[in-house]
């Protein structure tokens, strides 16, 4: 009986993983950072609750590569990808740790730490760019908008998780 239950759980996790990964891949195709960033962050929060750390960390690798591939992230900012992926991991790990105490503490703390990390690393990376327009674009993409999209992603995730829980 437990083998059957384990198999059903694995299939359910594979189903959720496929859906959430598809959303993470689709989000950058929207080519509007406010919407795509909020959607990606919502997917990261939801996947953390449903799939756990492994699945959500894996999903966190994909969106920035897609964003680079479609031009949402300019190619000169490709060196930022490891920092973006790391910031997604910071978001997931922080939220996973704190959500058990308080969902909103987890959302706010994870969002703020992701923002701080990206803002700090992008500030250092900007020093490497000689073209001012590239530096300005990098700064705007990695600054307060990151905090807003992470917080709005947490809000979206809250409502989606409530709907899933009721179903």
Secondary structure by P-SEA (a helix, b strand, c coil): caaaaaaaaaaaaaaaaaaaaaaaaaccccccaaaaaaaaaaaaaaaaaccccaaaaaaaacaaaaaaaacccccccccaaaaaaaaaaaaaaaaaacccccaaaaaaaaaaaaaaaaaaaaaaaaaacccaaaaaaaaaaccaaaaaaaaaaaaaaaaaaaaaaac
